[in-house]
Amino acid sequence: MAGRLILVVLLLLAAACAEVGRPPGGPIDDIPPSLATVSPSSLATRVTADEPLSFTFSEKVDRRRFSRSLVIVPDLPLAPPEFDGLEVRVQPLFGWPADSTVVWVLLPSLPDKHGVGMERGASGAFTTGESLPPGGIRGRAVLDSLVNVGDDGPDWAILKARLTLDPLPDSRQRRPWRFADGSEDGSFELQWLRLPSGPYQLQVWLDRNGDSRRDEREPVATVDSLFVGLADSMLEIDGSLLRLVDLEAPVPVRFCLDSLPDAVAIVQTPQAEVAQSEGDSVDSVDSVVVTPVRVVLWTWPDEASSPVRTPVDSTGCIEVELAPGDTRWGAWLDLDGDLHWSNTEDGSSEPFVAADTLLVQPATPLRLPVAWPEQRLQWGALDSLRILPVPREAWSESSS
């Protein structure tokens, strides 16, 4: 009994002297990793074929994400990366190619062991030859007026430029070749290109999500078939070719009828047609005169949605917003004013212009004249209704 009492006293003393410990885990790591050193150093020359590309970081990085965050040009088969503390070594299986420029890019998606990504990506280049090639492409991006960037204007610090080559015969993907970040004024420079070389495709975009990959919702400009000639130590790209547009935002389009007759007659003939009443003989029994003409345009971007019906205004124009891409469209004379293509009292259909396909492109001119051929509409389908793009400057002149 006495022994049991002594044991209880000892347990109570131990509990009284115990210290409450700190919760596990410690403080949260929210400091992004950064690249401390790289070897070979950027712009190094005469690099040997078997020299590893070595990165030293400020802290350990995620091993599983490293390979996906590293881009090397040209694309070479690589041995598995070697991790040694803060250092990561990369080496091609068959060595760096002779007399070649090697460009590497670390994407900002590379995180540390706690999942915190790099604040900024990093890039560099070295060559196994005597010197880096002197060619380059320089340009300055501008923003289309239809792109929404808020009151503060575009943030050119997130501008990215990428140069790619045509796909190889057994692939559909274009090959990345050079990369560059933009400057405060929207300018960029892609370097280390052989003279002559090409053709290249240039893509410039605002990297809003910071992943160094072009997202479909990011404003972009693309220039195809660029060649750098022997005399082009620095090829200058005209700013008019580098207008960033939003490929998904709706595009305002204005359809205008070149001529809108005041009155038309529907004539029941074997080739029944809608014609101007003036100058045409009209059988009073088999025809009806409609005044004024009411034309309705319908646009149908895809089969999953319903067609949008828009009547012509008093000026003979129709204003709509269309998503970029192929949009089906058509027009008809709305005789009964119900905004639906329907039958007339005699059972025939309202005069209709057959659906055609309009390719709506970003920065589409605001004026697209719709021309009624010879002021006549055939009864039913008609393929000759045409949409003619008009340059912006011509539209401005005609509006003034």
JOCOR-V58762 format. One record per pair of residues at least 24 apart in sequence whose ideal C-beta (glycine too) atoms are under 7 Angstrom apart, sorted by the first residue. I is the first residue (numbers start at 0). J is the second residue. If there is no record, write none. Layout:
i=I j=J
i=I j=J
This chain:
i=28 j=113
i=28 j=115
i=29 j=115
i=30 j=115
i=31 j=115
i=31 j=116
i=31 j=117
i=31 j=118
i=32 j=56
i=32 j=57
i=32 j=58
i=32 j=60
i=32 j=111
i=32 j=115
i=32 j=117
i=33 j=57
i=33 j=117
i=34 j=105
i=34 j=121
i=37 j=123
i=39 j=125
i=41 j=123
i=41 j=124
i=41 j=125
i=42 j=124
i=42 j=125
i=42 j=131
i=43 j=125
i=44 j=126
i=44 j=128
i=44 j=129
i=44 j=130
i=45 j=129
i=46 j=95
i=46 j=125
i=46 j=126
i=46 j=127
i=48 j=94
i=48 j=95
i=48 j=97
i=48 j=127
i=49 j=94
i=51 j=88
i=51 j=89
i=51 j=90
i=52 j=89
i=52 j=103
i=53 j=86
i=53 j=88
i=54 j=86
i=54 j=87
i=55 j=85
i=55 j=86
i=56 j=85
i=58 j=85
i=58 j=111
i=59 j=85
i=59 j=111
i=59 j=112
i=60 j=87
i=60 j=109
i=60 j=110
i=60 j=111
i=61 j=110
i=61 j=111
i=61 j=112
i=64 j=109
i=64 j=110
i=65 j=109
i=68 j=105
i=68 j=106
i=68 j=108
i=68 j=109
i=69 j=103
i=69 j=105
i=70 j=103
i=70 j=104
i=70 j=106
i=70 j=175
i=71 j=101
i=71 j=103
i=72 j=102
i=72 j=175
i=72 j=176
i=74 j=174
i=95 j=127
i=96 j=127
i=97 j=127
i=98 j=127
i=98 j=128
i=99 j=126
i=99 j=127
i=99 j=128
i=100 j=124
i=100 j=126
i=100 j=131
i=100 j=132
i=100 j=191
i=101 j=125
i=101 j=126
i=102 j=177
i=102 j=191
i=104 j=178
i=106 j=210
i=106 j=211
i=107 j=209
i=107 j=211
i=108 j=210
i=120 j=211
i=122 j=178
i=124 j=191
i=131 j=191
i=132 j=191
i=132 j=192
i=132 j=193
i=132 j=194
i=133 j=194
i=133 j=232
i=134 j=192
i=134 j=193
i=134 j=194
i=134 j=196
i=134 j=227
i=134 j=231
i=134 j=232
i=135 j=188
i=135 j=189
i=135 j=190
i=135 j=192
i=135 j=233
i=135 j=234
i=136 j=162
i=136 j=189
i=136 j=192
i=136 j=201
i=136 j=225
i=136 j=227
i=136 j=234
i=136 j=236
i=137 j=188
i=137 j=233
i=137 j=235
i=137 j=236
i=138 j=186
i=138 j=187
i=138 j=235
i=138 j=236
i=138 j=241
i=139 j=184
i=139 j=185
i=139 j=186
i=139 j=238
i=139 j=241
i=140 j=181
i=140 j=185
i=140 j=203
i=140 j=220
i=140 j=241
i=140 j=243
i=141 j=185
i=141 j=238
i=141 j=241
i=141 j=242
i=142 j=218
i=142 j=243
i=143 j=242
i=143 j=243
i=143 j=244
i=143 j=361
i=143 j=362
i=145 j=245
i=145 j=248
i=145 j=250
i=145 j=362
i=146 j=218
i=146 j=243
i=146 j=244
i=146 j=245
i=147 j=248
i=153 j=205
i=155 j=181
i=155 j=182
i=155 j=183
i=155 j=184
i=155 j=185
i=156 j=183
i=157 j=205
i=157 j=206
i=157 j=207
i=157 j=209
i=158 j=185
i=158 j=187
i=158 j=203
i=158 j=205
i=159 j=204
i=159 j=206
i=159 j=211
i=160 j=187
i=160 j=189
i=160 j=201
i=160 j=203
i=161 j=202
i=162 j=189
i=162 j=199
i=162 j=201
i=163 j=199
i=163 j=200
i=164 j=199
i=165 j=198
i=173 j=200
i=192 j=227
i=194 j=227
i=194 j=229
i=194 j=231
i=195 j=226
i=195 j=227
i=195 j=228
i=195 j=229
i=196 j=227
i=197 j=225
i=197 j=226
i=197 j=227
i=198 j=224
i=198 j=225
i=198 j=226
i=199 j=225
i=201 j=225
i=201 j=236
i=203 j=241
i=203 j=243
i=204 j=243
i=205 j=243
i=215 j=246
i=215 j=247
i=216 j=247
i=218 j=243
i=218 j=244
i=218 j=245
i=219 j=243
i=219 j=244
i=219 j=246
i=220 j=244
i=242 j=362
i=244 j=361
i=244 j=362
i=245 j=361
i=246 j=323
i=246 j=361
i=247 j=323
i=249 j=320
i=249 j=321
i=249 j=322
i=250 j=320
i=250 j=321
i=250 j=323
i=250 j=359
i=250 j=361
i=250 j=363
i=251 j=318
i=251 j=320
i=251 j=365
i=252 j=319
i=252 j=321
i=252 j=359
i=252 j=363
i=252 j=367
i=253 j=316
i=253 j=318
i=253 j=365
i=253 j=366
i=253 j=367
i=254 j=296
i=254 j=316
i=254 j=317
i=254 j=367
i=254 j=369
i=255 j=315
i=255 j=316
i=255 j=366
i=255 j=368
i=255 j=369
i=256 j=294
i=256 j=311
i=256 j=315
i=256 j=369
i=256 j=371
i=257 j=368
i=257 j=370
i=257 j=371
i=258 j=371
i=258 j=374
i=259 j=292
i=259 j=315
i=260 j=292
i=260 j=374
i=261 j=290
i=261 j=291
i=262 j=288
i=262 j=289
i=262 j=290
i=263 j=289
i=263 j=292
i=264 j=288
i=265 j=350
i=271 j=378
i=272 j=375
i=272 j=376
i=272 j=377
i=272 j=378
i=273 j=332
i=273 j=350
i=273 j=375
i=273 j=376
i=273 j=378
i=274 j=375
i=275 j=374
i=289 j=334
i=292 j=332
i=293 j=332
i=293 j=333
i=293 j=336
i=294 j=330
i=294 j=332
i=295 j=330
i=295 j=331
i=295 j=333
i=295 j=338
i=296 j=328
i=296 j=330
i=297 j=328
i=297 j=329
i=298 j=326
i=298 j=328
i=299 j=326
i=299 j=327
i=299 j=328
i=300 j=326
i=308 j=338
i=310 j=338
i=321 j=359
i=322 j=359
i=323 j=359
i=323 j=360
i=323 j=361
i=324 j=359
i=325 j=356
i=325 j=358
i=326 j=357
i=326 j=359
i=327 j=354
i=327 j=356
i=328 j=354
i=328 j=355
i=328 j=357
i=329 j=353
i=329 j=354
i=330 j=384
i=348 j=379
i=350 j=376
i=350 j=378
i=351 j=379
i=352 j=376
i=352 j=381
i=352 j=384
i=353 j=380
i=353 j=381
i=353 j=382
i=355 j=384
i=357 j=386
i=364 j=388
i=364 j=389
i=364 j=390
i=364 j=391
i=364 j=394
i=365 j=394
i=366 j=394
